[in-house]
Amino acid sequence: MATTESGNRTVADIMSAPVVTATAEEPVTSAATRMRELGVGSVVVVDDAEHAIGILTERDLVRLAAAGANPDDRVREWMTPDPDSVAPSAQVSDAFASLAEHGYRHIPVVDDGRLVGIVSMRDLMRIAQIQPAENLSHEVPRGLEGVVVAETTIGDVRGLEGFYHYRQYDAIELAEKRSLEDVWYLLYHDDLPTSSERAAFAEEIRPMRELPSDVAKVLPAIAATAPDAPPLDLLRTTVSMMGAALGFRPSLDLLGAELRDQAMRVCASVPTLLCALYRLTHRMTVIEPDPELAYAENYLYMMTGEVPTPEHARAVEQYMISTIDHGFNASTFTARVITSTGADLAAAVVGAIGALSGPLHGGAPSRALGMLDDIGTIDKAEPWIRDAIERGDRLMGFGHRVYKTDDPRSVMLRSVAERLGGDNVEFAKEVEQKAIDLLAELKPGRKLYTNVEFYAGIVMDACGVPREMFTPTFASSRVIGWTAHILEQAADNRLIRPSAQYVGPPPPQPVPAA
Ligand SMILES: CC(C)(COP(=O)(O)OP(=O)(O)OC[C@H]1O[C@@H](n2cnc3c(N)ncnc32)[C@H](O)[C@@H]1OP(=O)(O)O)[C@@H](O)C(=O)NCCC(=O)NCCS
């Protein structure tokens, strides 16, 4: 099964050692923390004599979260006991066969009863260059939940802890202490800028906010063709046009620096495009970007025609910083898949915008505010929410694929909303509490909490952002994350081409004559 590249290499040649271990009686949360801190996908559970008695993997942690398990549970309750092991002298191809057959991702390497290393599917595949066997496919969870599909240095989400980060920094702390431009710089350049780097970056962005004249010229016609279309749909069209007008070529044929320039250009012009399209569909004149204004101020200015108050500009900026990136969400994954084909940057961004537009991803904040409108007064919250959940509806602004505890973005935005004040904030907080209580009662064990979208709507509404611009505002910041991922994917590319498990009628059936 292995190609010649695996040669005669043995497991000892490729295993990782020393092994990160846990004891059966320690709390599962402490083992999970160790896994994350050390960047490993599993821990081997050992007894006093250092015999491998179990293995605890990231997949077990996902199971644990999904089952709503108690964080004080012991490792013993969640580990796979008596794991298969492999000898260090085994051939790589034999070890792969054993992994593929059982669907394991990690196998302890045991020599004479003693744990000496661990070998992962990834190690084996890298060495043996073996395609994943079809008998692994049944292991893949629906919606790819918990499946690791790439490596990234851009950031990560730790769902059990309610924490996410951009590179080495806590994303929420960045939203509290830094400007959007600084965080953009961080995503593109691995670290925060010095003051001279900040000034140079601002200089670089400024002229890029202007749209290419050929594109600006046709916007009125586009808006007139579809005056009722959501701004995000029109953004899809115009980003595609921009890519074509600026001659974007397949990323496969470009040097990193050229692709970075295109990425900067698209990020800088998305707010301009969105605000122009929004104003044109409402028969208002387009407002040109103001080079003197910072990113968020300029965005609100181009949208409303007025320079915003510092409070409003900062609130929207904090929202935007907190939504720049968030792990392998659907739109980011889409951008990376498209880039992996070598397609041009505009194609990847257009695909990502499409993924973001869905209500299960980015389309929820205006619906969350719509829910508050529908509820109307706090006395109606309980029956309204109960009915909705019993009908099988989803409460917009609640639940998350990765967070099984408070979404840190919603916690931050709740405090931003409180800072801005207004009647709606108190009402929203009461509805939030009712919704969480009822979700716990009617969907026990699912761990459903408020997500970023619930207070996003409240904050943007308080800052004068019209509802139809909520998801577009999300797109304006997320495009920075998408493009950082596009650059990362292009810099170390391999076509992303997974498999599906065929579950239809067995082929080949005779084809009936027409
Ligand atoms: C975000 C979301 C798509 C994640 O979905 P997921 O990880 O695929 O979760 P599932 O669809 O597997 O849901 C698990 C269970 O929780 C329930 N659930 C999840 N989110 C819910 C919500 N917002 N309201 C009511 N029930 C919800 C599901 O009905 C399901 O219940 P079941 O076990 O009885 O079938 C989902 O929580 C959702 O639709 N939320 C509302 C939309 C939203 O706010 N999107 C913005 C995301 S940032």
The ligand as a MOL file (V3000), in Angstrom:
LIG
                    3D

  0  0  0     0  0            999 V3000
M  V30 BEGIN CTAB
M  V30 COUNTS 48 50 0 0 0
M  V30 BEGIN ATOM
M  V30 1 C -24.5730 28.1960 14.7580 0
M  V30 2 C -25.2810 26.8780 14.4830 0
M  V30 3 C -25.5220 26.7620 12.9810 0
M  V30 4 C -24.3630 25.7190 14.9350 0
M  V30 5 O -24.9830 24.5620 14.5260 0
M  V30 6 P -24.4840 23.0700 14.7960 0
M  V30 7 O -23.1670 23.0390 15.4400 0
M  V30 8 O -24.5970 22.3580 13.4950 0
M  V30 9 O -25.5260 22.5670 15.8490 0
M  V30 10 P -26.6520 21.5210 15.5650 0
M  V30 11 O -27.4360 21.9620 14.3750 0
M  V30 12 O -26.0050 20.1970 15.5270 0
M  V30 13 O -27.5460 21.6940 16.8410 0
M  V30 14 C -27.4610 20.8580 17.9920 0
M  V30 15 C -28.7850 20.9200 18.7100 0
M  V30 16 O -28.9620 22.2290 19.2520 0
M  V30 17 C -30.1190 22.8460 18.7000 0
M  V30 18 N -29.8020 24.2440 18.3990 0
M  V30 19 C -28.6110 24.7340 17.9360 0
M  V30 20 N -28.7000 26.0650 17.8180 0
M  V30 21 C -29.9390 26.4110 18.2010 0
M  V30 22 C -30.6080 27.6520 18.2830 0
M  V30 23 N -30.0180 28.7910 17.9470 0
M  V30 24 N -31.8940 27.6620 18.7070 0
M  V30 25 C -32.4990 26.5030 19.0520 0
M  V30 26 N -31.9110 25.2950 19.0040 0
M  V30 27 C -30.6490 25.2490 18.5790 0
M  V30 28 C -30.4360 22.0910 17.4350 0
M  V30 29 O -31.7890 22.1780 17.1180 0
M  V30 30 C -29.9920 20.6970 17.8040 0
M  V30 31 O -31.0130 20.1410 18.6090 0
M  V30 32 P -31.3980 18.5860 18.4560 0
M  V30 33 O -30.2550 17.8620 19.1000 0
M  V30 34 O -32.6780 18.4910 19.2170 0
M  V30 35 O -31.5560 18.3020 17.0060 0
M  V30 36 C -26.6160 26.7890 15.2540 0
M  V30 37 O -26.3850 26.9170 16.6200 0
M  V30 38 C -27.6370 27.8200 14.7780 0
M  V30 39 O -28.3460 27.5620 13.8060 0
M  V30 40 N -27.7170 29.0160 15.4560 0
M  V30 41 C -28.6210 30.0430 15.0210 0
M  V30 42 C -28.0180 30.8500 13.8880 0
M  V30 43 C -26.9090 31.7810 14.3630 0
M  V30 44 O -27.0170 32.4330 15.3800 0
M  V30 45 N -25.8400 31.8200 13.5630 0
M  V30 46 C -24.6910 32.6260 13.8550 0
M  V30 47 C -23.5250 31.7670 14.2370 0
M  V30 48 S -22.1590 32.6800 14.8400 0
M  V30 END ATOM
M  V30 BEGIN BOND
M  V30 1 1 1 2
M  V30 2 1 2 3
M  V30 3 1 2 4
M  V30 4 1 2 36
M  V30 5 1 4 5
M  V30 6 1 5 6
M  V30 7 2 6 7
M  V30 8 1 6 8
M  V30 9 1 6 9
M  V30 10 1 9 10
M  V30 11 2 10 11
M  V30 12 1 10 12
M  V30 13 1 10 13
M  V30 14 1 13 14
M  V30 15 1 14 15
M  V30 16 1 15 16
M  V30 17 1 15 30
M  V30 18 1 16 17
M  V30 19 1 17 18
M  V30 20 1 17 28
M  V30 21 1 18 19
M  V30 22 1 18 27
M  V30 23 2 19 20
M  V30 24 1 20 21
M  V30 25 1 21 22
M  V30 26 2 21 27
M  V30 27 1 22 23
M  V30 28 2 22 24
M  V30 29 1 24 25
M  V30 30 2 25 26
M  V30 31 1 26 27
M  V30 32 1 28 29
M  V30 33 1 28 30
M  V30 34 1 30 31
M  V30 35 1 31 32
M  V30 36 2 32 33
M  V30 37 1 32 34
M  V30 38 1 32 35
M  V30 39 1 36 37
M  V30 40 1 36 38
M  V30 41 2 38 39
M  V30 42 1 38 40
M  V30 43 1 40 41
M  V30 44 1 41 42
M  V30 45 1 42 43
M  V30 46 2 43 44
M  V30 47 1 43 45
M  V30 48 1 45 46
M  V30 49 1 46 47
M  V30 50 1 47 48
M  V30 END BOND
M  V30 END CTAB
M  END
